[in-house]
Amino acid sequence: MGARAGALGTRCRYRAADAAGVSALSELNLHSKQCLLGRSAEELRLEPARVRIRDGFIVAVEPGDAQAGDHELGDQILAPAFVNAHTHLALHSCRGLTEARLLKGNLVEDLFYRVEEQLEAADVEAFARVAALECLLHGVGTVFDHYYHGVATARAARDCGLAAVVAPTLQDRHGPGIAIAERALQETADLDSEAWRADGIVAAVGPHATDTVSADLWGRALDLAEERNIPLHAHVAQSAQEASRCLDEHGCSPLQWLQREGFLDRPVQQLLVHALFVSTEDLQRLDPAQQMLCANPYSQMQFGFPAAVAEWSAAGLDWVVGTDCGASNDGMDVQKELRLLAGQQTWSVTYSAERAAMAQTLDAGSVAAVEELRVRADREGELDAATLLHRVWGAPGRLSPQLRTGAIEAGARAQLIVLDPEHPALWPATNPLRAL
């Protein structure tokens, strides 16, 4: 991806210019008449620009015409590769196992734990390699991965040319990671090295969840994160069991427990995934400058329910999008997640009291009530293309201070995709952001 390799993706949506040659170059100048610039949703725009790349990093972005020696892309769109903000790459090995009969309880504990107890590092590396390749096929250049045997995942991502923020899973209360908790903490420290960073791999601390990690281990993880200036990546309030255990043991919600222990106040960027079992008061405990939430729509539909992202936005919180694992999603396509999110808010109309009343009596009043609700839901939803794309570009790209991705800007890693706006998968690309 980027200056290393190209991606030939699903329905040929993605390709890189002269990928075989590009991977061998230490210097590359690209020019596109449609270069996608900007990090925030408000800044996203397409304009002619030159992108100068040296040793895998963008060193300059120069608006304007091409110059001699540039690799000219013409009208093809040059964009940042997508960032998948929450994955368990190795669980791709369980793809297809989540039948309906297995989804009635706790998917993580009833199914995944039983598989993971048998996994060795070599298994994780092999399985993660397959998932990394699928990520590339979907135009994803960076992942935030959370799994056991983190170094094995890092090797798989590195060898495939996928940049990764790797969080070796930490558990010391229950789960398959108990026996390797200290090793996982050491792996986290080992991954925080210049050698790994040169290959696009950086570390994050990875406490698993509030019901599988003790306050002591969570605190030690934050100590390491603060010392090394690396982020935290954890599941929080992802299941009814986690919420119930926290209420039973601590008399409070998972987020309230994190606040009570002082963990939310630590000067560490924190990626908190799922946040399904939360209250409005819980959301107010979070600091937008320190904590970022992560939605995984298709996965959450299988093991729980889609996150109430409109409430996250209403609370002033920034949030990102991931696929979770292939086992609970059947794919690594973040664009698929965006399509689902775009219409998610209007689902409430289907199951509303207004629509139920209309089903009983279809008259002018009931029709007007349903339409009013639909318009309000549409207005409150995350339907704007730039806002949605921000969730898989600029927002996750700023989570790790040691791996800048998700934007075409000086200093960022050159994780790039080239898209043909004339391809049937994007046609008609009269609004390129919407097409993406």
N, C-alpha and C positions, 0 to 999 in steps of 0.2 A: 504494500500500500504506500502511497505517497512516493517518496524518492527511492523506495526499496523494491516495490513490486506492484503489479496491477491487479485489479479484480474484475473478472468477467462474471457478471451476476445474473440473478434470476431474470429470465426473459431479456437478457442482454441489456439490462438497464445501466450497468456500470462497466466502464472499461478504462484502462489507462493508456496514455499515448506512448507507443513504443516501449511497453513495459519491460521487455527483456533488456533493452538497452539502458533504460532509465535506472534499473537496479544497480548497474555497474558504475554510474556516474556519481562523482562527488560534487559536481556543480551542474545546475540545471536552471534555465530561465524559461518559464512558461508565460504565454500570453493568451488571454481569452477576451473576446468581446463581451462575454457574460461571466465575469468573475464575481462570486458571491462573497461580499465583504460585510464586516460588522459582527460584533459579538452579542449584543443585546437584541431583543426582538425589534425594538424601535430602530436600531441601526442597520438591520439586514437590508441589503440592496444589491442589485446587479449593475456592474459598470465595467467598461474596458480597463484592464489592468495587467501589468507585468508582475509575476511572482518569482522572485529570485531565491533559489534554494541552494544551500551549501551543507554538505554532510548530513542531510536528512532534516535540516531545520530551515525555516523561512527566515531569511535575513533582511528582506525588504519587499514591500508591496508598493508599486509605483503606478498610479492611475495614468491612463493614456494609451498611446499606440505602441505597437510592437517595435522592437529594435532588431538590428541585424544579429543573427545567431539565436534568436528566441525560437522556442518550439511553439509554433502557432496552432492554437486550438480552434480558431475561428469563432463560430457561433455556439460551439459546444460549451456547456456550463461547467466551470471549474468551481467546485464547492468543497468545504471541509468534509472529510469522511465522518459518518455518524458516530456518536458515542453511546454505547450501550451501558447504562449506569448501574445495572445490577445483573450479574450472571453467576451461574455455577457451571462453568464450561464442561466439567467432567461428567455432570449428570445427564449429558446428552446420551449417555449409554442407556438411560432408562426411558428414552423417548418411546412413546406408544404404550407404556405400562399403566398409565393413569386411566384405567377404565372407570366407568361410572360407579361400579360397586366398591371401588377403592377410595372414592372421593367423599364418602359419607362421614369419615372420622377425621383424624389429624394426619394429613397426607405426609408431612415431614416425618413424624414419628412412626406411623404405621407402615410406611413403605420405604422412604428414602433411608432411614436409619438402618433398616435391615440389610439394604444393599451396601451402604457405606461401611458397615462393620467389617465387610470382607475385602474392602479395597486396599491395595498397596500403592505406593508412589508410582510404580511403573504403569499400573492400570490408569491412574489419574492422568498421567502424561499422555498416554495413548488416546484416551477418550477426549481429553481436552484439545488435542490436536485436530480431531474431526470437527469439533464445535468451532474451533478457531477458523478453520477453513470456511465453514458455513457463514460465520460472521463476515468474512471478507467478501463472500458471494453476495451478501446483502448490503455492501457498501459501508460496513462498520469498520472503523480503523482503530478504535480504542474501546476497551471494556474495563469495567470495575468488577473484578471477580472475587468471590468469597468462597473458599473451599479448603478442605483438608489437603495436606501435602502441597503447600503453596509453591515451593520451589519447582515441583514437577509441572504445575500449571504455568509457571513463568517460562520454563524451558519450552513448553509446547507453543505458547504465544510468541516467544522470541523466534523460534524456528519457522513459524508461519508468517512472520512479518507483521504481527498484530501487536500494537501497543497495549499495555495493560497496567492497571493499578491493582496489584495482587494483595489480598488480605487473607493470610492463612487463618482458617477458622479456629477460634479459641472456645473451648468448653471445659468446665471443671465440675459442673453439678450433675448433668446427665447428657447423654449423647455419645456418638462414636468418637468424639475428639478428646474425651477425658484422659485416655492413656497417653496422648501425644500433646497435651496442653503446653508443657514446658518447651518441647521441641518446636511447636508452632510459634511460640513467642520468639524463640531464637531464630527461626526461619524468617520471621518478620524483620528482625534486625539485620540478618544476612542479606535480605533482598534490598535493603536500603544502602546501596553501594554505587559508586561511580560506574563500575563495570556493567551492572544491570541497567542503570539509567542510560548508558550509551546505546543500549539495545531497545530503548523505549519501554523498559519495565521499571516500575517504581512500587514501593511498598505502602500498605495501609494496615492499621491494626484492625483485627476482625473479631471482636466479641460476638458470639453467635446470636444470643437473644437474652432478654432480661430474666428468663426462667431457666436458662442453661448455664449461665455465667454468674459467679459470685461477685459480690462487691469488691473483694480483694483483687480478683483477676481483672475485672473491668477497670479498676483504678490503676493497676500495673500497666495495662494496655495503654491507658491515657498518659501515663508517665512516659512511656516509650514514644508515643505520638508527639507529645509536647517536646521531648528532648530532640527528636529527629525531624520535627516539622513535617510530619506526615499525617494524613487524615485518618479518621475512624470510619468504619463501614460496618453497620450492624442491622439486624432485624429488630424491629420494635413494634410491639402490639400487633403481631401478625396473625394470631389465632385466639380463639376463645379460651383455649387451655392456658396460653401464656397470660392472658388478662386475668383469668380466674385464679391461677396460682399466685400471681402478684397480689391480688386482692386478699387471698387467704393468708399468705405468708407475711405481707407487709402492710396490709390494710389500705392499699392505695393502687392506683393504676401504674402500668409500666413507665409511662413518662413522668408521673409524679415521683416514682421511686428514683429514677435517674436524677431528677431535680433535688430530691431530698439528700441523696448521696453527694451532691455537688458536681456531678459529672457533666451536667449541661453548662456549667459555668467555666469549664476548662477552656483555655485558648487554643482549641483544636477544631479544625473543620470536621463536621460530623455528618455523614450520610446515613440517614435513618430510613430504613426500607419498610414499606407496607403501611404502617400506621392505620390499620383498619379499626381497631378497638380503642378509639380515642374520643375524648369529649372536647367540646369547645374550649373548656378551661385548660385542657391538656395542650391544645395548640397554642394557647397564649403563653405557655411556659417556654416556648421555643424562641430563640433569637435568630432572626433572618440572616444575621451576619455570621453565625456560627453553625446553625443546623440547616440541613436541606433534606426534604422528604423525597421519596422515590415511589412512583406508581408503576405497577406491572399489570396492565389491564387484563390481558388474556390469561395470564397465570392466575391472577386473583379470582377470575371467574371460575377457575377449576377448583382451587383449594379454599376459597373464601367468597369474597364479593368485591367488586371494583371499588377502589378507594374514592372517597368523596373529595376529589381534587378541587372542586369549586369552593369548598369550605377552606381548603388549604390556602387558596388564593385570597379568599375573603379575609383570612387571618394575617395577610401580608407576607406569607411565606413563599419562598422560591422552591420549585420542585422540579424533578427530573424524571425521565422515563427509562425503564429497562424491560428486558424480556423475561427476567428470571431464567430458570433453566429450561432446556429443551424438553425435559420430562413433564413439566407442568404447563408447557406452552406449545410444543411441537414445532418450534421454529425460533430463529434468532433475528427476526426482521423487525427493527424498531419502527419502520414506516407503517407496518401493520398495526402496531400499537397506537400510532398517532391517528390512524383512520378510526379506530374504535373510540379513542378519547374524543374525537371531534363530534361524535354524536351521543356520547354517553349521557350528557345532562338531560337530553330529551327522553331518555328511557323512563324517567320519573313520571312522565305523562301517562304512559301505558298502564302503570299500576296506581294511578292517583284516584282519589275519591271522586274527582270531577269526571274522569272517564268512566268510572263505574256507574256514576249517576246517569251519564249519557247512555250507557248500555241499557239501563232500565227504562229511560224515557228520552227519546231523541226529539228534542224540540229546539227552538231558537235559543233559549236560555242555556241549555246544557251544551250546545255547540259553541256558544260564545265563551262559556266558562273554560271548556277544554282548549279553545284557541288562545285564550288569554294566558293560560298556563303554559302552552307550547311556546308562545312568543317570549314569555319571561324566561323559560328554561333555555331557549335558544340564545337569548341575550346574555344570560349568566354563564353559559358554557364556554369551554376553551376552543372556540371554533376558528379563531384567526390563525391563518397558516404560519405567519411569522412567530406568533407566540408558541405554537406547538413545536415548530422546528427549533426554537430556542431551548426546548426541553431536551433535545438530543444533540445540540451543538454547544452553544455558549455557556449554558448553565452548568452542565456536568464538566465542561472543559476547564472550569475555574476551581474545581473541587480539590485537585491535587496541585500544590504549589510547585512540585518538581516535574510535572508533566502537563505542559500547556498544549491543549488540543481544542478542537471544536470551533476554530476560527482561522481565517486566513489573515494572519498578522505577523509582524516581525517578532521573532523569538519563539513562535509556536512550532511544534513538531510538524513536519510536512506530511500529515496524514490527509490525503486529498483524493477526491473522486472526480472523474470526468463523465459527464452525462450528455447524451445526444438528445436534444429537445425534439427532434423529428422522429424518434423511435416511437412505435405504437404504444409502448408502455407509458409514455409521458404525454402523448398527443391528446388533445391540442395543448401545447404548453404556452398558451397565451398569457397565463399567469404562472410563471415558473415556480414560485414559492408554493402555490397551491398544488401544482403537479408533483412537487417533491413531497 
